[in-house]
Amino acid sequence: MTTAVVFDYGFGNVRSMVRALARLGVDTSLTSDYRQALEADGLVVPGVGAFAACMEGLKKVGGDRVIIDRMRAERPVLGVCVGEQVLFEIGHEHGEDAAGVGLIGGSVDPLDADVVPHMGWDTLEDAAGSTLLKGVEDERFYFVHSYAAHDARAKDLTDLQIEITDEQHVTWCTYGRSRFVAAYERGPLFATQFHPEKSGDAGAQLLENWIATF
């Protein structure tokens, strides 16, 4: 049976993601156990709150190491919301600069909009060709965030002993005066700024598309 771990490090709406994956027939566990997280077919890294606090919580239970080790083994990881943001190099939030896991080139910065947070349903741009969004390119997804990555670069990860494709796919969304990364895909690395587990049928299809990569 297909297995997935929703990584439990104290930050994230984890129960809704566990339920969403279980509804799709995936044997889903909520745990911070390194071995279980490493060996599962898929790993979801959720995240709610401030970038720096999430990174601190993730590192306390070895979550950054699990993510990197899964990339070395080319095992799929899906970061969601702040779980996407911490995959970038650095976050600038609340006057703090915090280093991320560093798998995606770029930084996380405040949204430039008259009203923040960006909360509610929104459409995506440039989703054609996306593995995650196949069949739901024109659907709306649910966002709740005040910060985002405004650029994404495929980093050379050989210093981390990670050898994955250089080809990346970035899906965008625009809110206010900000055009930001809504979804990111590079080999076994997947991430969404929006919440697929809160995005109804479209979110369920996205999760099915991700599961199909296992």
C-alpha positions in Angstrom: 0.0 0.0 0.0 1.2 3.5 -0.8 2.5 5.3 2.4 2.9 9.0 3.2 4.1 10.9 6.3 2.8 14.3 7.2 5.8 15.7 9.2 4.8 16.8 12.6 7.1 19.5 14.0 4.4 21.7 15.7 3.6 24.0 12.8 0.8 23.3 10.4 -2.8 22.3 9.9 -1.7 18.7 9.9 -5.0 16.8 10.6 -6.7 18.2 7.5 -3.7 17.0 5.3 -3.7 13.5 7.0 -7.5 13.2 6.2 -7.1 14.5 2.6 -4.4 11.8 1.9 -6.3 9.1 3.7 -9.4 9.8 1.6 -7.2 9.1 -1.5 -6.4 5.6 -0.2 -2.9 6.5 1.1 -1.7 4.9 4.4 -0.9 8.2 6.1 1.0 8.8 9.4 1.6 11.9 11.4 5.0 11.7 12.9 8.4 13.4 13.4 10.2 10.0 13.4 13.2 10.3 11.1 13.3 6.8 9.8 9.5 6.7 9.1 9.7 10.0 7.3 12.7 9.0 5.3 11.2 5.6 4.2 7.6 6.6 3.4 6.7 6.8 -0.3 5.8 10.5 0.1 6.6 13.2 2.7 4.4 16.3 3.3 6.0 19.2 5.1 3.2 21.5 6.3 3.8 24.9 7.8 1.8 27.7 9.4 3.2 30.8 11.1 6.5 32.7 10.8 9.3 31.5 8.6 12.0 31.7 11.4 9.9 29.9 13.9 9.0 27.2 11.5 12.6 26.6 10.6 13.6 26.5 14.2 10.9 23.9 14.9 11.8 21.9 11.8 15.5 21.8 12.8 14.8 20.8 16.4 13.3 17.5 15.2 15.7 16.9 12.3 13.2 17.8 9.6 15.7 19.7 7.5 17.9 16.6 7.5 15.0 14.3 6.5 14.1 16.6 3.5 17.7 16.7 2.3 18.2 12.9 2.7 15.0 12.3 0.8 16.2 14.5 -2.0 19.5 12.4 -2.1 17.3 9.3 -2.5 15.0 11.0 -5.0 12.0 10.4 -2.8 9.1 12.8 -3.2 8.6 15.7 -0.8 5.7 18.2 -0.9 6.0 21.4 1.0 2.8 23.3 1.7 2.4 27.0 2.7 5.3 27.9 5.0 6.4 24.3 4.3 7.0 25.6 0.8 8.7 28.8 1.9 11.3 27.1 4.1 12.6 25.2 1.1 14.0 28.5 -0.2 17.4 30.0 0.8 16.3 32.7 3.2 13.2 34.3 4.7 12.8 38.0 5.5 10.0 38.2 8.0 9.2 40.5 11.0 12.6 42.1 10.7 14.4 38.8 10.9 16.5 37.1 8.3 16.3 33.3 8.7 18.1 30.7 6.6 15.9 28.1 5.0 16.6 24.5 3.9 18.1 26.1 0.8 16.9 23.7 -1.9 15.4 26.5 -4.0 17.2 29.6 -5.0 15.4 32.8 -3.9 14.0 34.5 -0.8 10.7 34.8 0.9 9.5 38.4 1.3 6.3 40.4 2.3 3.5 40.6 -0.3 3.1 44.1 -1.8 -0.6 44.6 -1.6 -3.1 47.0 0.0 -4.7 44.2 2.1 -2.8 41.3 3.6 -2.9 38.5 4.2 -3.8 37.1 0.8 -6.7 35.0 2.0 -9.2 33.0 0.0 -9.5 31.4 -3.5 -7.4 32.5 -6.4 -6.4 31.3 -9.9 -2.9 30.5 -11.1 -0.7 31.5 -14.0 1.6 29.5 -16.2 0.3 26.2 -14.9 0.5 24.5 -18.3 3.0 21.6 -18.2 2.8 21.2 -14.5 2.7 17.7 -13.1 1.0 18.8 -9.9 -1.7 20.8 -11.7 -2.4 18.5 -14.6 -6.2 18.6 -15.2 -6.8 21.5 -12.8 -4.7 24.2 -14.4 -7.6 26.6 -14.6 -9.1 25.9 -11.2 -8.9 28.0 -8.0 -7.0 27.2 -4.9 -7.1 28.3 -1.3 -4.4 30.7 0.0 -3.7 32.2 3.4 -0.4 34.1 3.6 1.3 37.4 4.0 4.7 36.4 2.6 5.9 34.6 -0.5 8.8 33.9 -2.8 8.9 36.3 -5.7 11.6 34.3 -7.7 12.7 30.7 -7.9 16.0 29.4 -9.3 17.1 25.8 -9.8 20.2 25.7 -7.5 23.2 23.5 -7.9 22.8 21.1 -5.0 25.9 19.1 -5.4 27.3 20.5 -2.2 24.5 18.8 -0.4 25.2 15.6 -2.4 21.9 15.9 -4.2 21.8 15.2 -7.9 18.4 15.9 -9.4 17.3 17.3 -12.7 18.0 21.0 -13.4 14.6 21.3 -15.1 12.1 23.1 -12.9 8.5 24.2 -13.3 7.2 27.3 -11.6 3.6 28.2 -11.4 2.7 31.8 -10.5 -0.1 33.8 -8.9 -0.6 37.6 -8.7 -2.0 39.4 -5.7 -1.8 43.1 -5.3 1.5 44.2 -6.8 3.2 40.9 -6.2 3.7 38.1 -8.6 4.8 35.2 -6.5 5.6 31.4 -6.6 2.3 29.5 -6.2 3.8 26.1 -6.9 7.3 24.7 -7.6 8.4 21.4 -9.1 11.9 20.0 -9.7 12.4 16.3 -9.8 11.2 14.8 -6.5 10.8 18.3 -5.0 7.3 19.7 -5.0 5.8 22.7 -3.2 2.7 24.8 -3.1 2.0 28.2 -1.4 -1.7 27.4 -1.4 -3.3 24.7 0.7 -4.4 21.7 -1.5 -6.0 20.0 1.5 -8.4 23.0 1.7 -8.9 23.4 -2.0 -11.8 21.0 -2.6 -11.9 18.7 -5.6 -9.1 20.6 -7.4 -6.8 20.2 -4.3 -7.7 16.5 -4.2 -6.7 16.1 -7.8 -3.4 17.9 -7.2 -2.7 15.4 -4.3 -3.6 12.5 -6.6 -1.2 13.9 -9.2 1.6 14.1 -6.6 0.8 10.5 -5.3 1.2 9.3 -8.9 4.9 10.4 -8.8 5.7 7.9 -6.1 
